[in-house]
Amino acid sequence: MTPAAAGEAPRFREAGELLDAGVEEGAYAAAVLLVGRGDEALFERSTGYARTASLFDIASLTKPLTAALFFVLSQEGHVAPEGRVAEILPLASTDPRTKELRFSHLLSHTSGLPAWLPLYETVIAAEKAGGKPLFGTAEGHDRIVAEVLSLPPSHDPGAAWEYSDLGYILLGRAIEVAGFRSLDRLLTSMVTAPLGMRDTRYRPLGALSECETGQVIPTGWSEVRQREKVGEVDDENAAAMGGVAGHAGLFSTARDLFLFSRELVRARKGEGRVLSRPSAAMMTTRVAQPPGCPRTLGFDTPTTSSGRSSPKGDSPGKTLCSQAGALAPPDAVGHLGYTGCSLWVDPAREVSVILLTNRVVFGGENRKLSSLRPRIHDAVWKEFPGR
């Protein structure tokens, strides 16, 4: 237990006990829980073989950071939420609905693009046919982007919603075109560095130094790559793209993600370092269309009905509900990551809850976290009564 956790043990004892129980139950092998309010980290605890400073593959928690980067570029006039994607990217689909695709649709998962496709398989096939390495290269990256650019939407953009990795792959590429630099460099210079998020970064394949391996939490065996994933992105599509993509690829710590959530809270009051007040409002307010969509331009919100989850399992799916907990405030925003990470923010009470785990170390079908995580969140939310 860290000193911060020790000081708050009576208040957050249940959350800490549940966190430890996750290791015993096989929900994950390593985890960190951080609870903050305003600028203060109230509780921070690691369990399993994690330390509070451990680096986790945060998987789809990459998406809110990609969204934040988009809004920073928007504030500088390079892009706009209601701008047409075709004005930035050469969309190859001949479907006329493609012309109406806007960045707000990509941000809110209302584009009509598929949730997920094994695009890495096309890279592997081309690699075998051509006899040269493509997986994890710039050419592999471009091949996957080209595949997504050619896909027609399944419905009119904005008419329905479906969580889509592919939409954020396009968003990441559009950011690169608009910002004239690679996604990793843009994110560092415009978001993470100004916020002091020193440990948050992409890790292109092969970029991990030997001395860093002790800090990075592994995510298990890759059948595709035939090796353990330590410091390599877990997601195979992102790996085929070289580890840098809009939908996945970032590694981070609980402390860094607290700095990010704190920026959202500050920016909503007009005190942000990188985000403007209007940008933060759009990132933390549900979209109006289509009716009932639980998404904001960058985040998910708590839902109350059960239903079908994402094809990828622990990623936030179309109606994957209650992962924020039954006691989560309705105006909270958050996101899940396939590897077992999550971030939830209650903007009104300025409360942040960051839970980082490696549930996939026991295989992608390990669902034990899905029942444990809401209990951990509720153990935290009940310590902040009132709205």
N, C-alpha and C positions, 0 to 999 in steps of 0.2 A: 504494500500500500504506500502511495506517495504521501508526502507531508500534507498536501492539500486535501487528500482523501481522509487522512487521519483527523484533521481538524474539523471535518464536516461529517464524520462517521455516524453520529447519532441521527443526523438529518437524512442522510442518503444511505443508511445501512442496508435497507432492503434492495436498493438498486445494485449496490456492491455485491451483495450475496447472490443475487440473480446473475450478475455478470460472471462470478466465479462458478456458479452452477452450470453455465453454458459449456465450460471446459469439461466438467465432469460428465455432462450429458452427451458430449460429442457434437454440440452445435457448431463448435469451432475449436481451434487449438490455441489461438491467441486473440486477444481483444483489448481495446482501450475504450473507456467511457469517459467523456468530459461533459460536465454541465456548467454552463456559464450564464451570468446575468449581467447585462450592460457590458462593462469593460472587464469584469472580474470573473475568473475561472473559480467556481465554488467547489467543484469536486472533480478529481481526476484520478482514475484508477486503471491499472493494467492487470491482466491476468493471463494464465498460460505462459507461453514463452515470449510474450510481448513486454516491452517497456513503454513508458508513456511517450518516449521519443521515437518509437518504432515507426517505420515507413510502411504504409499499406498501399496496395493497389486499390484505388478507390473506384475503379470501374466507371459506372455511369454517373457517379458524382462529378465526373469530368464535365458533364453536360451543363450544370449551372454555371460553372466557371467559363465554359465556352460562351454561354449566353451573356455573362457579365462582360466578357471581352467584346462581344458583338455590340453591346450597348455603349461601351467606351468608344468604339469606332463610330457608332451612330452619333454620339455627342460631338464628335469632330467632323461630322458631315460626310463620312465615307459611305455609309449605308443607312438605311432606315427600316424600321420594323414593317412598314407597309410597302416597302419597295419590292418590285418584282425580281424574283430570283434570276430570271432570264436576262436581266440587264447586267448581271455580274457574271453568270456562268453560262456556258454554251449548252443548254439543255437539248439533248439529242432526241427526246421523245417527240413523235409526231402527233401525239394526242393533244387536241386543242386546249384541253383543261390545263395543260402544263403552263401555258402562257399566263394563267391567273395565279400561279403559285407565288406566294409572297413569303418574306422572311418570317413574318408573324406565324405563318402556318408551320414552318419548320420548328420554330421556337416552342410552339404549343402542341406539337404532335397532331396537327390537324391537316397535314399535307396530302394524305392519301397514299403516301409511300408505305411499303411493307414494313412490318415491325423489324424483321431480321431475315437475312439470307446468308448462306454460307459462301460469301463472295471470295473468301480465301481459296476456295477450291478452284476457281478460275485461274488464280495466280499459280497455284501448284501445277495445274494442267498445262499452262503456258510454259512454265519452267521446265517441265518434262519434255514438252514438244520442242522447245528451243535449245535445250541443253545448256542453259546458263542460269545462274542464280537470280531469282526474282522476288522470292518471299523475303519481306523485310527491307526491300530496296525502294528507291524513288520510283522505279518503273512499276513495282508491285503496287505502290500507293496510287499511281496514276491509273492503273488498270481497274482498281476497285472504284475509284471516283468515276471513271468512264462508264462502268456498269451501272452505277446509281443514276448518272445523268441520262441514261437511256431508258429508265423505267417510267412507264406511264402511271399516273395516279389512279387509284381504285375508285375514287369518287371526286366530286368537285372539291377543290381545296376549301377548307373551312366548313364543309357540310357534316363531317363526322370526325371522330378522333380515334387514333390508335397509336399507342406508344411506338416510336420508330427510331431505331439506331440509325437507319439509313438517312433520315432527315437531318440528323446532326452530323453525319459524314459530309453531306452537302453543305451544311452551315459552316463547318470547319474549313472546307475548301474555299467557300465564298469569302470568309474572313481573310484567308491568305491572299486572295486576289485583290480584295479591297485594301488590305493593309500593306501590300507589296513585300511581305516577309513571311517566313514559315510560321506555322501556328505556335510552335513552342517558343520562338523568339518574341512573337507578339504578346503572348500571354505573360511571359516574364517581364517584359518591359512596361506593359500597360496595366497589369493587374497584380501579379504576385509580388514583384519587387516593391512597388509603391506601398503595398499593404504589409510588408515585412514578412511575407510567407516564404521564408528562406528554404524550407525543405520541400516545397511543392514544385514538382517539375515532371516533365515527360522523361522517360528513360528509353531512348531508342535501343533496339536490340543490340546487345553486346557492349552497351555503354557503362555497365556496372563495374566499378573498380573492386578489386578483391577486398580491400579494407572496409568497404561499405556493406558487405554481405550480412554482417551481424545486425545491422539496423533494419534490414528489409525483411518483411514477413512473407514467407513463401505461400504460393497458392496451389501447389500440387503438380501433378504430372500432366504433360501435354502429349496426347496421342499424335497430334499433328507434327509437333516439333521433336517428339521422342526425347524429352528431357524434363527435368523439374523446372518449374517457373519460379525463379528467385530474382527479382529485379527486372523481370520481363513482364510486359503486359499480359494479363490472363486471356483477354479477348483475342480470338484468332484472327478476326478481320483487322483489328487494330495492329496485331503483330505483323500481318502480311503487308500492312501499310508502313512498316518501319517503327511502330510503337507510338506514332504521333498522329492523333485523329481527333475529330470534334466530339465523338461519342464516348471514347474511352482512351485510357493510356496514362492518365496522371497518377502519380504516387504522392501521398501526403501524410501528414501527422494530424492528430486530433487538435493540437495547439494551432496549427496553421489554418485548419478549417474553422476554428473558432474565430480567428482573425477575419476570415471571409464572412462568416455569419454576422459578426459585429459590424462589418462594413455595410451590410444590408440594413441593419437597424439604424445605424448612424445616417445613412443616405436617405432613409425615409423621413428623417428630420431635417434634411438639407445640410448634413454635416459630413457627408462622405468624402473620402480621399480620392476615389476614382469614379464612383457612380454619382450621377445627379439625382435629385429628388424625383423627377419624372421617371427616370430609368428604374430606380428602386421600386417605385409604385407599380410600374408595369410588370416587374419581375415578381411582385408579391401579391398581385391581384388576379383572380380568376378571369379568363377570357370570357367575353359575352357570347361568342359564337364558337361552336354550336351549343345550343342550350344544354345545360347539365355537364358540360366538360369540366373536369376537375383541375385542369392544367392552367398554369400561368405562363408567361413568356420566359420559361426557364425552370420552373419548379412544378411539383405535384402539390396537392392539398389533401387533407384528411377526407376519407370517404366512409360511408356507413353501410353500403350494400355489398353483398358478396357477389362473386362472379368469376369470370375467366381471367386468369393471370397471363402475364407475358409468356410467349413461347420459350423464353430463356430462363424462366423460373423465378429467381429472386429479384430480378429487375422489376421496377414498378410497371405493372401491366394495366390493361384497360380498366379493370375494376379490382385490382389487388387492394383490398381495403384493410383498415385498422392497423396497419403496420406502425402508424404514429401513436397508437394506443387509444383506448376508448375514452380517455380523459383529455385527449389532445384538443386544444382550442380550435374551433372551426376555421378561424382565419390564420392558422399556422401554415407554413410552407415548408417543403422539404423534398428530399430525394433519396432513393435507394440505389445501391450498386450491386451488381450480380455477385461480386466476390463476398458480400456480406457486410457492406458499409452503409451507413445512413447518416443523414443530417436533417434535423428538424429545428425550425425557428418559430418562436411565438413573437411576432414583431411588437404586439401591444405591450406585453410584459417584458420584452427584451430578453427572453430566455432562449438559450441555444442548447441543444442536446446532440452531441456527436458520438456515434457508436461505430467503431471500426473493428471488423473481425475478418477472419479468413475461413469462412464456412466452406468454401470450395476446396480446401485442402483435403477434405474427406470425399470429394467428388461433387460435381455440379448438381446431382440429384439430392444432396443433403438438404432437407427442408426443416430441420429442427429449429433453426433460427426464426422461422416464420411464426412459430407459436411463442417463442421466448421473447423476441424483440418487443412486441406490444406490452408485455408485462414489465419489461425494464423501463420503457417509456412511461407507463402509468405510474410506476414507482417514483419517477422523477416529477411528472406533472402534478401529482398530489401534494408535492412540497411547495407548490406555488398557487395557493388558493386565491380565488377571486379573479376577475378579468379587468 
